[in-house]
Structures are given as structure tokens and as C-alpha cells.
Amino acid sequence: MSTMHGILEAMAPEAGEVIALEFDAAPVRELCNEGSAVGRSVSTAVAAVIADRLDSARTRLLDLFAPHGSGTPLASAR
């Protein structure tokens, strides 16, 4: 796990709370395009958050709409 991902997890709010961070996109894109360690960490951390949220949304949709036992959680499919 990258340091940035650990920081983002440590900042994760309790259920019902929201933490929003705002960054100027141009400098962040420059860091990512430079191929620097910071850019890779940011890209990896953001991708991990997106993947986790998509997996959670998929699980919720399966719980609501799929026949019982028709879906496999992605974590166990990997």
C-alpha cells in the first residue's frame, strides 16, 4: 500500500460524514504527467478509492436487485 493511500484511508470519515479535498487540477496533472513518485502515488490512491467505491456500489446493486446467490463479490473473485 502506498503512503498516499494510507493517508487517504486514515482520513476516511465515519459513516454519514463527508470529507472533501480540493486541489487545483493543473498542478496535480503536471505531477502525474512528470512520472514522479508523487504523481504515481496520487494516481494509485485515486484509482484505489474509485475501485473501492465501484465495488461497494456493485455489491449494493446485487443486494437490491439480483436473485440471491447470483453474484460473487469482486474481492473473492480476484
N, C-alpha and C positions, 0 to 999 in steps of 0.2 A: 504494500500500500504506500502510495506517495505521501510525502509530508503534507502537501496541499489537501489531498483527500482526507487525511486525518484531521486537519484543521476544520474542513467543512463539516465533517461528522461531529466534531466537538461543538460546533456552533449550531447543530441541528436543534430546533426548538421542540418543546413538549407539544403534545397533540393540541391542536387548536391555536397555537401561537404561530406567528409568521415572522421570519427574519428576511429582510430584503437588502441585498447589497447592490450598489450601483457603481459601475465602472465606466469610464469613457472608453468607448469601443475602439477607437483608432489606436491608442497605445497598446491595448490588450492584443489587437490583431497584429500589430508590429512585433510584439514579443513572441506570439505564436508563429509568425512567419519567419522570424530570425532563426528558429530552430534552437532557441536557448532552452536551458533546463527549466526555467520558469514558464516559458511558453508551453513546453510539453506537460509540465505539472498542471497548469491551468486547463489545458485541453483534456487531459486524462481525468481530472477531477470533475469537470463539467460533464464529460461523457458518462462517467460513473453515476452521477446524480440523475442524468437523463435516463440511463438504462434502468436504474432502480425504480424511478417513478413510472416508467413504461411497464415494468414487470408488475408493480403494485396495481396499476390500472388494469392490466390484463387479468390478474388474479381476481380483482373485484368484479370485472365483467363476467368472468367464468362463474363466480359465485352467484351472480344475479341471473344470468341467462342460459348457462349451459346445463344440460342434463347432468345429474350427479355422477361424478367419476369420469366425465368425458375429457377433461383437460388434465395436463400434467404441469405442475409448477415448473417454470423455467430453471430454477436453481437445481432441481433434481434431474433435469434433462441434460444438464451440461456435463 
